[in-house]
Amino acid sequence: MSNHATDEDTRYEAVRSRDARFDGVFFFAVETTGIYCRPSCPAVTPKRANVRFFATAAAAQGSGFRACRRCRPDAVPGSAEWNVRADVVGRAMRLIADGVVDREGVAGLAARLGYSARQVQRQLTAELGAGPVALARARRAHTARLLTQTTELPITEIAFASGFASVRQFNDTIRAIYASTPSQLRAAAPRGGHPRRTATPGAGIPLRLAHRGPYQAGYVFDLLAHEAVPGIEEVSGPPGARTYRRTLRLPYGTGIVAVGERPGTARTATGAHPGGWLDARLHLTDPRDLTTAVQRLRRLFDLDADPCAVDERLGADPRLAPLVAARPGLRSPGAADPEELAVRALTGPVEAERLVRRYGKALDAPCGSLTHFFPEPAVLAAAEPGGTLGALTAALADGAVRLDPGADRDAAQDALLALPGLDARTAAEIRARALGDPDAAPPGLDIPDTWRPWRAYALNHLRAAGEWELR
């Protein structure tokens, strides 16, 4: 029997057992119904002969299958594989999720990856069954469906907020993927666990940011509160019900985002964690920034991780086993703005606050304690060109150091270490947080290879237990 057949048999067993751990890892479609689902779909399991498997929702859509209205396969967290992988496919998927294809086209995506557009198309299609245009289209469709069914935003505004170039393109895509018009999709919205919430220019756009498995929100909010730079960030409320708010510079405009802390999800009867979500609200000056803002929050809160894989590996280590048992699903927080994170990693919070007050762009009107946007690298490079800070901000401004979601992690670290005065410990912190490398670790620590490829998570466990500090 071929490895391919064996893999498909394993996937069918996951479908048969409705194993939520594989949601987002692959999708299955039923040829007799023309519908594709997530592995945990509660519908009657189809016969094996009628099932096809796909690596992405885009591939299923490209083969003519419609999204299941019961399990909503497009709503699952993104595959954790794209957080881990450093090859061109992994980098491309992170860039597509960030909206690069919508803003810059396939040519822009290819240029960022250092390949020709034809090479990128060939590699993505060969591995994922869909090219960059189809992958971006699937992402836009998911955003549109979510906004249509969970907000009262006008359909026209939803079309452009989702990244579509026209209302006609939006309508055609919704019909093709969901076999419904946008109005029908809105009318069919479930009224149960995901109530529709009004979104107005004043109230912002409310969304649920899904995650798989358990999530230790308390640790993440503790860390964000500890690191918060006054003027651009705040954490308010009592532990267990805190709200993190911050300002963001985005490709088309600016935004103020808020994310609420939620208690951990309970185990199911089988002992599994079904996953959950964090509630968010986004105030954007340009709705086209919605997808980018959401992806930045997902990276900051590490919502696309696979906690089962991380905990299984680290829980096998005698030193880490009790820590993993005490905090299942502990995440490795990233960054909402990678360039900002790099500057803050270099300067520390006190100096970062000074830079915000002196060079940050002020909000038109303060929003609570939020008063500024973090200054752009070019502004800092011109204002304070000397020393390591000047070298770093100049390199960020001219592209000598790239920290976008598709940046080559090794190349970025080499470029950082080439800057005068920037030490290896700071470069490792930037790699872990700004570039989202799950295996990044500072030099000089006695870290066993058995913790790979989750060393960043292991260090977060040690930090949560008070056994290690970054600074």
N, C-alpha and C positions, 0 to 999 in steps of 0.2 A: 504494500500500500504506500502511496506517495506521501511525502510530508504534508503536501497541500491538502490531501484528503483527510489526513489525521488531524490537521489544524481545524478543518471545517467540522469534523466530528466533535472535537472539543468545544467548538463554538456552539454547536447545536445542543450539546449537553448544558451549556450555560443558559441557552434560551429555554430549554425544557425545564430547568430548575429556577428560571426567572432570577438569575444572579445579577443583582444590581452593581456588583463590582466591575462588571464589564460594560456598563452604560458609558457610551462615549468612546470606548476602546474599539468597538465595531458595531455595525448595524446589520439587521437582517431584513430581507424583503420576501414577500409571499407572492409567487407568480400568479396564483389563482385569484387574488384580490387586488393586485396592483398597489399594495401598501407596504411601506417599510416602517420598522419599529426599532425601539431600543431592546436589548436582551431581556430586561425585566418587565416587558409589557405583560399586563395581567390577562390579556386575551387568551383564548384557547390555543395551545401550542399547535402550529401547523405541522403537516407531515414533512418529514425530512426531504422527500423528493421535490417538494414545492418551494423549498427555501433557498435563497441566494444570500451571500454575505458580502458586505462592503466595508471598506476601511473608513469611509467618510459618508456623511449625509449627502454631500454633493455628488458622490459617485452613484448613490442610489437614485437621487433625483435625475441625474443625467441618463440613467437607464430607464426612465419613465415611471418610476414609482412615486407615489404620493405619501406624505407624512401621515402617520397614524394619528387620528384625533383623540384617541384614548390615552396613549402613553406619551404623546408629544416628543418624539425622538430628537427634534431639533433643540429642545430645551436642556439637554443634559450638559454638565460641565465639559469643557474641552478635554481632549485626551491628554493625560499627564505626560505622554510620550514627548509632546512638543516642548515641555519644560526641560526634559533631560537631554534630548538630542542636540548635538552641536553641529550636525552635518547640514548640507544645503537644504534638504527637505524640512528639517526641524526649524531652521532659521526662516525659511520661506513661510511656513505655517504661522510663526509668531508675527511676521510682518503682515500677512494677509489678515490675521485677526485684529491687528492694529489699524487696519483700513488703508494700507499703503496702495493697494491696487485701485481702490476708489479714488484716491487723491492723485496718484502718479501713473496709473496704468501698469500694464505688465512690463513695459520697458523700464519704468522706475523701479519696480520690484527687482528685475534682473540686474539693473545697475547697482543696487544696494548689495546684491549677493555676489557681484563680480562674475556673473555668467551672462551668456547671451539669452535673449528671450526664448529662443528655440530650445536651448539646453534646459532651462527652468521648466518649460512646458513638458518636455520629454521626461524629466525626472519625476515630476509630480504625478503625471499621468501614469507612468509605469508603476509607481509604488502605491498611489492613492486612488487611482481610477478616475481622477478628475484633474483638470488643469487649473491655473490660478484664477481665471475668469469664473469658472464654475464654482470654485471654492469660495470666492468672494461673494458670488450671487447667493449661495446657500447661507452665508453669514448675514447678508442683508435681509434675506427672507425671514430668518429667525428673529432678528431685531424687529422687523415689521410686524410679524405675528404677535410678538410679545407686547409691543406698544398698542396694537389694535385691540387685543383682548384684555389688557390690564389698565388702560388709561382711556380718557375721553378726548385725547388729542384729536384734532381734525385729521381726516385721512390724508389730505394734501401735505400737512406738516409731517405726518408719519413717514410719507414716501421719501421726503428729503432727509429727515433725521436718520432714516435707515441706510442712506447712502445711494439711493436710486437717482439716476440722472433726470428722470421724468416721471410724472404720474402714470403715464401709459405703460412705461417699463415696469413700474411697481405693480399695476393691476395685472399685467400679463404674467408676471412672476408668481404672484399670489394664486392666480387661477391654475397655473401649471403645477405648483408644488402642493397646494392644499385643496385643489378642486373646488374652490369657493371664491367669491368676490370678497374684497375687503369688508364690505358691509355684512355679508353673510358670516364671515369669520368672526366679526365683532358680536353679532347676534348669537352665535353658537358658543361664546366664551363660557367656560365653567364658572359657576357661581359658588363653588364650595370653598376649598382651601386657599384659593387665590383670588380674592375679591377684587373687583375693578376699583381703582382708586383714581380720583380726579387729578388730572395734570393740567395746570394752567401756568402762564408765564410767571405768576407770582409764587405759586406753590411748587414749581419745579416738576421734574419727571420722576415718579416713584417706580422703583424696580426691585425685583428680588434677584440677588446674586447667588446662584446655586453653587453648592459644593457637594462632593461625594464623601461618604463616610463621616466619622466623628470630626469635630472641629473645636479646638481649644481657643475659643474667642477671648477668654480672660487673659491669656498670655499675650496675644497679639495686641489687645487694647492696652495692657500694662506697658508693653514696649513702646507703642505709639505715644502714650502719655509721657513716658520718660524722655523720649526723644523730641517731643513737639517743640517747634520753633515758634515763639510768639509772633503774632502778626499774620502768619500763613497757615497755622494749624491750631486746633484746640481739641481737647477731650473733656467732655462735660458729663455730668450725671453720676449716679452711684454705681459702684461695681456690680456687674451683672446686667446693667441697663444703660451703659454709657453710649455716647454718640461721638464719633470722630468726624470732625469737619475740617476742610482745608480748601485753599484756593488752588487753581490749576491754570497754567498756560497750555493752550491746545492749538492744533494746527490752524483752525479757522477763527478762533476767538479765545475766550476765557471761560472759566466755570468755577462754581462753588459746589462742592460735593459733600454729602453727609452719609455715613454708614453707621448703623446701629448694632450694638452688641446683643447677641442672643445666647441663651443658655444652650448647652450641648444637647444633641439629639439622643433620645433613648434607644436602647437596643431593641430589635424586633424579637419575636418569639424564637427565631432561629439563632439569636445571638449576634446577628449582623447589624451594622449601623446603616440606616437607609440614606443618610445624607440629609441635607437641609439647605438653609439659605441665610444670607444677611440682607436686611432691608436697607435700601439705599435711596437717596433722593438727589437729583442732579439739577442744578440751575445753570444753564448754558446760554451764552450770548449768541451762539450759532448752533442750531440743532444738528448740523452735519457732524459735529464733534461728539455725538452721543456714543458711537461705537468705540472710538478711541478712549474716551473717558471711562467707559465701562471696563475696557481691557486693562487700563492702568490701575483701576481699583482691584481688578481680579489679580493682577501681579502683586500689588501691594499686600493684599490679604492672602495671597497664595491659595486661591480658590480652585485652581485646576490640578492640584496635587492628587496623587493616589495614596492616601494614608495607609491603606492595607499593605501595599508593597513596601512602603517606608517602615511601618511598624514591624512587619514580618522580618525584615532584614536586621533592623537595629535591635529588635526584641530578642534575637538569638544571641546577642552579646551579653556576657554576664554582668558587665559594668552598667550597660544601658537598660537591661531587661526591667529592673524595678522602676526606672524613670519612664519607660514606654508604657508600662502597666498603669502608672499613676496619671499619665497625660496622653492617652491614645489620640492619635490624630493631630499631634502638635505640628504646627506649620513653621515654615521658614519665610518670614515676611520679606517682601521685595521693596520696590520703590514705585511711587506714583509718577515721579519725574526723575529718570536716571541721571541726567546731567546735574540736577539739583542735589541728588544723593551723593554724587561724586564730590561736589564742593563741600557738602556738609561732613562727609567722611574725612576730608582733609582738614577742615577748620575746627570742627567741634561745634556744639550748639551755641555757645556764647558768641563766638565770632560770626556764626551764621546769622544770628539775630541782628548783629550790627550791620551786616551786609544788607539784610532785608530792610532795615530802617533807613539806611543811607542811600541805597541804590534800587531798591525794589519799587515797582510801579504801584502807586496807591490805588485802591478801589475807589470808584466814583463816590460811594458811600460805605462806611464801615458796616460790616455784617457781624454783629456781636463783637468778639475780640479779633475777628479777621479784618485786617486793614490793608494788606499788600499782597502782591504776587512776588514770588522769588525772582531776583534779577536774572536776566538771560546771561549766558556765558560771554557774549560779545560786549555787553555793558560792563561786566566785571573786568574783562580783559583790558578795556579802554580806561576804566577808572583806576584800577590798581594793577598795572602791568608787571610789577616786580615780583620776585620770589617764586615759590612753588605755586602759589595761588594764581599768579599771572600766567605762568607756564601752562597750568592745567586749563584755565578758562580759555586761553588762546587756542590750545589744542582742540578743545571742545567746539569752539566757535568756527574754526577753519576745517574741521573734519579729520584732523590728524588722530584724534581719539574719538571713536564711534561707540556709543552706548545704546543705540536703538535696539528694539527687540530682535532684529535680525543680524546684529553685529557678531562677528567672529570673536568668541570669547578669548581664545589664545592671543589673537592679534591685538585685541583691546588691552589685555593685560601687559603684553610686551610694550605697547605704546605708552601705557601708564608708567611702567618702570623706567622707560627712557627719559621721563621728565625729571629735571633736576630737583632733588629733595623729596620726591615722592617715594615712600618706603614700601616694602613688600607687604607689610601688614595692612596698610591702607588700600593697596591695590587688591588684596584678597577680599577686603570688605566690599569694595566696589564691585568686584566680580560676583560675589555672593548676592548682594542686594540689588545693584543697578542692572546687572546682566542676568540675574535669576538663576545662577548656576547652582544646582542642588548639591554639587560635590565640592564646592569651593571651601578652602580652609586656609587659615593664616599659617605662615612658616613658623617653625620652631616648636610646634606642638607634637607631642607623641600620640599620633592618631593611627590606629591600626587600619590596614587595608580592608579588613572585613567590614568596615563602616561604609565602604564605597558601594554604590555611587551616591550615598546620602550623607556625606560628612557634614554638610551645612545643617541638616536636620539634627544630627547627633550633637553638634555644638549648641544648637538651640535647646536641646534637652538638658545639657549640662548647665547652660545659662539659667534656664527655668528653675533648676534645682539649686542654684546658687553656687555651683561648683566651678564656674568659669565666667569671666567678663571679657567683652570685646575690647574695652579700653581700660 
